[in-house]
């Protein structure tokens, strides 16, 4: 029977615990991991190269490895094929702590006991590779895919955690490709949910290039660009999740950000903004949508503020630079403390006149009334309010807060 002994937070906070065991630093930790990819795209070659480098304490994608015993269950191969691949991977003397097995029992039918017997003989084992997961599964008579997946993953994770080793499962992916590479994993969500680390290898058929997507409980997600050379996947480029997120931001958004930081304050239509920034390959409605989409995550942290409202003729934008420190409690007004200048920064004076006539526009970030127009018409400065990114309600009252049922929050 499983022991039920909860630990209190204070005891947990002062109890030294062993650190995460890294087989490949920042890429593969101890516990249960899974490598998935299409058929015949190089998953087994990747696993064999990893096992070889780990056994001899070599270098894997620029990361030095500590030598340790490795067990590779090549359940879809023959010893002849494995030998041929070893010869093609290296001309050096092969390590004697890398073991191969081409047949074994199934999960729940003796596999766990066989692995534990091997660990008794080689207690220095760090990694066990099962190629493939499907070869050791026994199925579920009730046809419950999720329950079967969860049961198998739980059994293997328990084995890995008990012995503080890594178990890497090689698995196939769906035929239909999705936007999220981790949705390509064949089976239910219990497979990825039960793994501590997930690798997804994507490669177009006959292409020499591939991308490996990595995510896990103890690491930052990242993507590695690989190239096939001499039967090995060589690393060309590696990007973290933060770098990937920044890369996903369209160039037009960064161009607007640079422009606003230089100009300090700007107002006009999206069409006029495209002309001012010299962007030729984006439609006005596309630019507006992208500014709204990436405002909270990329523009606001840079200190860039944005408001929008609709006039009788067009939708007006107002952007200003609020300083480098986006975490300060800003008032949400331009640096000079006033409203929109009498001389518009946009080339169209008609758009400025339309802007001055509106009193009920809304702020893009917070949906607050657009105060600049009212300030311009009276010559006064709007009551300061907190910046939209602070997530706080506005302080004070604006000059004109009459409701407008037709006001629109989104651009």
ChimeraX attribute file (.defattr): number of C-alpha atoms within 10 A of each C-alpha:
attribute: neighborCount
match mode: 1-to-1
recipient: residues
	/A:1	3
	/A:2	4
	/A:3	5
	/A:4	6
	/A:5	6
	/A:6	6
	/A:7	8
	/A:8	8
	/A:9	9
	/A:10	8
	/A:11	9
	/A:12	10
	/A:13	9
	/A:14	8
	/A:15	9
	/A:16	8
	/A:17	8
	/A:18	6
	/A:19	6
	/A:20	11
	/A:21	15
	/A:22	18
	/A:23	21
	/A:24	18
	/A:25	14
	/A:26	16
	/A:27	19
	/A:28	24
	/A:29	24
	/A:30	24
	/A:31	25
	/A:32	26
	/A:33	26
	/A:34	24
	/A:35	27
	/A:36	25
	/A:37	25
	/A:38	21
	/A:39	13
	/A:40	11
	/A:41	18
	/A:42	18
	/A:43	21
	/A:44	19
	/A:45	18
	/A:46	16
	/A:47	21
	/A:48	20
	/A:49	19
	/A:50	20
	/A:51	25
	/A:52	24
	/A:53	20
	/A:54	26
	/A:55	25
	/A:56	20
	/A:57	16
	/A:58	16
	/A:59	15
	/A:60	18
	/A:61	15
	/A:62	10
	/A:63	12
	/A:64	15
	/A:65	19
	/A:66	16
	/A:67	19
	/A:68	20
	/A:69	23
	/A:70	25
	/A:71	23
	/A:72	20
	/A:73	19
	/A:74	22
	/A:75	18
	/A:76	11
	/A:77	14
	/A:78	13
	/A:79	12
	/A:80	8
	/A:81	9
	/A:82	17
	/A:83	11
	/A:84	10
	/A:85	16
	/A:86	16
	/A:87	12
	/A:88	12
	/A:89	16
	/A:90	13
	/A:91	8
	/A:92	8
	/A:93	8
	/A:94	13
	/A:95	15
	/A:96	10
	/A:97	18
	/A:98	20
	/A:99	16
	/A:100	15
	/A:101	14
	/A:102	14
	/A:103	14
	/A:104	16
	/A:105	15
	/A:106	15
	/A:107	20
	/A:108	15
	/A:109	13
	/A:110	11
	/A:111	15
	/A:112	17
	/A:113	14
	/A:114	12
	/A:115	14
	/A:116	14
	/A:117	12
	/A:118	13
	/A:119	18
	/A:120	10
	/A:121	9
	/A:122	15
	/A:123	14
	/A:124	14
	/A:125	22
	/A:126	25
	/A:127	26
	/A:128	22
	/A:129	23
	/A:130	22
	/A:131	23
	/A:132	20
	/A:133	21
	/A:134	15
	/A:135	17
	/A:136	19
	/A:137	16
	/A:138	14
	/A:139	14
	/A:140	13
	/A:141	7
	/A:142	8
	/A:143	9
	/A:144	10
	/A:145	15
	/A:146	14
	/A:147	14
	/A:148	21
	/A:149	21
	/A:150	17
	/A:151	17
	/A:152	20
	/A:153	23
	/A:154	17
	/A:155	14
	/A:156	24
	/A:157	20
	/A:158	14
	/A:159	20
	/A:160	22
	/A:161	14
	/A:162	10
	/A:163	15
	/A:164	16
	/A:165	24
	/A:166	27
	/A:167	26
	/A:168	29
	/A:169	24
	/A:170	20
	/A:171	24
	/A:172	21
	/A:173	21
	/A:174	15
	/A:175	12
	/A:176	7
	/A:177	12
	/A:178	10
	/A:179	7
	/A:180	8
	/A:181	19
	/A:182	20
	/A:183	17
	/A:184	20
	/A:185	24
	/A:186	17
	/A:187	17
	/A:188	15
	/A:189	15
	/A:190	18
	/A:191	22
	/A:192	22
	/A:193	14
	/A:194	21
	/A:195	22
	/A:196	21
	/A:197	24
	/A:198	26
	/A:199	27
	/A:200	25
	/A:201	25
	/A:202	23
	/A:203	19
	/A:204	11
	/A:205	12
	/A:206	7
	/A:207	10
	/A:208	13
	/A:209	17
	/A:210	21
	/A:211	20
	/A:212	20
	/A:213	21
	/A:214	25
	/A:215	21
	/A:216	20
	/A:217	11
	/A:218	15
	/A:219	15
	/A:220	13
	/A:221	19
	/A:222	20
	/A:223	20
	/A:224	19
	/A:225	18
	/A:226	22
	/A:227	19
	/A:228	14
	/A:229	10
	/A:230	10
	/A:231	15
	/A:232	18
	/A:233	20
	/A:234	19
	/A:235	17
	/A:236	12
	/A:237	12
	/A:238	16
	/A:239	15
	/A:240	14
	/A:241	14
	/A:242	12
	/A:243	12
	/A:244	14
	/A:245	12
	/A:246	13
	/A:247	11
	/A:248	10
	/A:249	16
	/A:250	13
	/A:251	11
	/A:252	20
	/A:253	20
	/A:254	16
	/A:255	14
	/A:256	22
	/A:257	24
	/A:258	16
	/A:259	20
	/A:260	20
	/A:261	19
	/A:262	11
	/A:263	13
	/A:264	17
	/A:265	24
	/A:266	22
	/A:267	24
	/A:268	26
	/A:269	22
	/A:270	20
	/A:271	18
	/A:272	19
	/A:273	23
	/A:274	19
	/A:275	13
	/A:276	16
	/A:277	15
	/A:278	13
	/A:279	16
	/A:280	9
	/A:281	8
	/A:282	11
	/A:283	12
	/A:284	14
	/A:285	11
	/A:286	11
	/A:287	21
	/A:288	20
	/A:289	13
	/A:290	15
	/A:291	22
	/A:292	19
	/A:293	14
	/A:294	16
	/A:295	20
	/A:296	16
	/A:297	14
	/A:298	18
	/A:299	22
	/A:300	23
	/A:301	16
	/A:302	20
	/A:303	22
	/A:304	27
	/A:305	29
	/A:306	23
	/A:307	28
	/A:308	27
	/A:309	25
	/A:310	22
	/A:311	17
	/A:312	9
	/A:313	10
	/A:314	14
	/A:315	19
	/A:316	23
	/A:317	22
	/A:318	22
	/A:319	23
	/A:320	25
	/A:321	27
	/A:322	24
	/A:323	18
	/A:324	12
	/A:325	12
	/A:326	19
	/A:327	14
	/A:328	14
	/A:329	14
	/A:330	20
	/A:331	17
	/A:332	24
	/A:333	25
	/A:334	20
	/A:335	15
	/A:336	10
	/A:337	13
	/A:338	17
	/A:339	20
	/A:340	25
	/A:341	14
	/A:342	11
	/A:343	9
	/A:344	17
	/A:345	18
	/A:346	18
	/A:347	15
	/A:348	12
	/A:349	13
	/A:350	13
	/A:351	20
	/A:352	22
	/A:353	14
	/A:354	18
	/A:355	29
	/A:356	18
	/A:357	14
	/A:358	19
	/A:359	24
	/A:360	24
	/A:361	26
	/A:362	21
	/A:363	24
	/A:364	24
	/A:365	21
	/A:366	19
	/A:367	17
	/A:368	20
	/A:369	26
	/A:370	24
	/A:371	27
	/A:372	26
	/A:373	25
	/A:374	24
	/A:375	21
	/A:376	19
	/A:377	13
	/A:378	10
	/A:379	13
	/A:380	13
	/A:381	18
	/A:382	23
	/A:383	18
	/A:384	18
	/A:385	19
	/A:386	19
	/A:387	24
	/A:388	24
	/A:389	23
	/A:390	17
	/A:391	10
	/A:392	12
	/A:393	12
	/A:394	18
	/A:395	11
	/A:396	11
	/A:397	12
	/A:398	20
	/A:399	19
	/A:400	15
	/A:401	14
	/A:402	10
	/A:403	10
	/A:404	11
	/A:405	7
	/A:406	9
	/A:407	14
	/A:408	16
	/A:409	18
	/A:410	15
	/A:411	20
